[in-house]
């Protein structure tokens, strides 16, 4: 607030205070300065230091966040995983942050391409993207993760400094169960063998649950109800219920 006035030193006084109100806000801006100028002294002279500076230090830093991304890996070409960085509020000056990838269960080079760089939010911008290329393949494997780490922010602070990229495997083989048609027999029980097959061998274990349910046949009268699970070890493609 613009302030002016007169200080009076009574005989014996050597110190007086001038109070200038500074207006608070929540706008990110550069540090600012104002001055208090002394003039027109009576019964004293002004030294070479007749002006005092007031430095207003900005304390309204916004926050930067990065989300997680879940996406299918693809089969042949690289798949872009896009991470959208968010600034909590627009600024009147540039904001920068560094980013880099790191392994989780996924391995750089074989599962994704190592990447790093700098992101700049220009004045007024609140959203920026960084892209990591994920290597597509046709090999069945567990879902894998890598991370994008944020560091060294300028003009902001980090609210969430790590985004997790989950590479969802889309190369799992298909399961199929085949029909069975057989006579019931006159007494005792007759086994109906249902063959369950995988469309191709997997490099990781595959499990599936199964359960009978009534059609026109009634459990207990016409067949025995059954539940269970099948386990395909790596390389196996056929099991029987």
Long-range contacts (C-beta under 8 A, 24 or more apart in sequence): 9-44, 18-52, 20-54, 22-54, 22-56, 25-60, 26-60, 26-89, 27-60, 27-92, 28-58, 28-60, 28-61, 28-62, 28-89, 28-91, 28-92, 28-93, 28-95, 28-155, 28-156, 29-58, 29-60, 29-91, 29-92, 29-93, 30-58, 30-92, 30-93, 31-55, 31-56, 31-57, 31-58, 32-56, 32-58, 61-155, 61-156, 61-157, 62-87, 62-88, 62-89, 62-91, 62-95, 62-155, 62-156, 62-157, 63-87, 63-88, 63-156, 63-157, 63-158, 63-159, 64-88, 64-95, 64-97, 64-150, 64-153, 64-156, 64-157, 64-158, 64-159, 64-160, 65-158, 65-159, 65-160, 66-99, 66-148, 66-150, 66-160, 66-161, 66-162, 66-163, 67-160, 67-163, 68-163, 68-164, 68-165, 68-166, 69-163, 69-164, 69-165, 69-166, 70-166, 70-168, 71-134, 71-165, 71-166, 71-167, 71-168, 72-168, 72-169, 72-170, 73-111, 73-134, 73-135, 73-136, 73-137, 73-167, 73-168, 73-169, 73-170, 73-171, 74-134, 74-136, 74-170, 75-136, 75-137, 75-138, 75-170, 75-171, 76-136, 76-138, 77-136, 78-113, 78-133, 78-134, 78-135, 78-136, 79-133, 79-134, 79-136, 80-131, 80-132, 80-133, 80-134, 81-112, 81-131, 81-132, 81-133, 81-134, 81-165, 81-167, 82-129, 82-130, 82-131, 83-129, 83-130, 83-131, 83-132, 83-148, 83-163, 83-165, 84-127, 84-128, 84-129, 85-119, 85-127, 85-128, 85-129, 85-130, 85-150, 86-126, 86-127, 87-121, 87-125, 87-126, 87-127, 87-128, 87-156, 88-126, 88-159, 89-126, 90-123, 90-124, 90-125, 90-126, 91-121, 91-123, 91-124, 91-155, 91-156, 92-123, 93-123, 93-155, 94-120, 94-121, 94-122, 94-123, 94-155, 95-120, 95-121, 95-153, 95-154, 95-155, 95-156, 96-120, 96-121, 96-152, 96-153, 96-154, 96-155, 97-150, 97-151, 97-152, 97-153, 97-154, 97-156, 97-158, 98-150, 98-151, 98-152, 99-130, 99-148, 99-149, 99-150, 99-151, 100-148, 100-149, 100-151, 101-132, 101-146, 101-147, 101-148, 101-149, 102-146, 102-147, 102-149, 103-146, 103-147, 104-144, 104-145, 104-146, 104-147, 104-164, 104-165, 105-142, 105-143, 105-144, 105-145, 106-144, 106-145, 106-146, 106-165, 106-167, 108-146, 110-135, 111-135, 111-144, 111-146, 111-167, 112-146, 112-165, 112-167, 121-156, 132-165, 134-165, 134-167, 137-171, 138-171, 139-171, 139-203, 140-169, 140-171, 140-172, 140-173, 140-202, 140-203, 140-204, 141-169, 141-171, 141-203, 141-204, 142-169, 142-204, 143-167, 143-168, 143-169, 144-169, 172-202, 172-206, 173-198, 173-199, 173-200, 173-201, 173-202, 173-206, 173-237, 174-198, 174-199, 175-199, 175-206, 175-208, 177-210, 177-241, 184-222, 189-224, 192-223, 193-240, 193-241, 194-240, 194-241, 195-238, 195-239, 195-240, 196-230, 196-238, 196-239, 196-240, 196-241, 197-237, 197-238, 197-239, 198-232, 198-236, 198-237, 198-238, 200-237, 201-234, 201-235, 201-236, 201-237, 202-232, 202-234, 202-235, 203-234, 204-234, 205-231, 205-232, 205-233, 205-234, 206-231, 206-232, 207-231, 207-232, 210-241
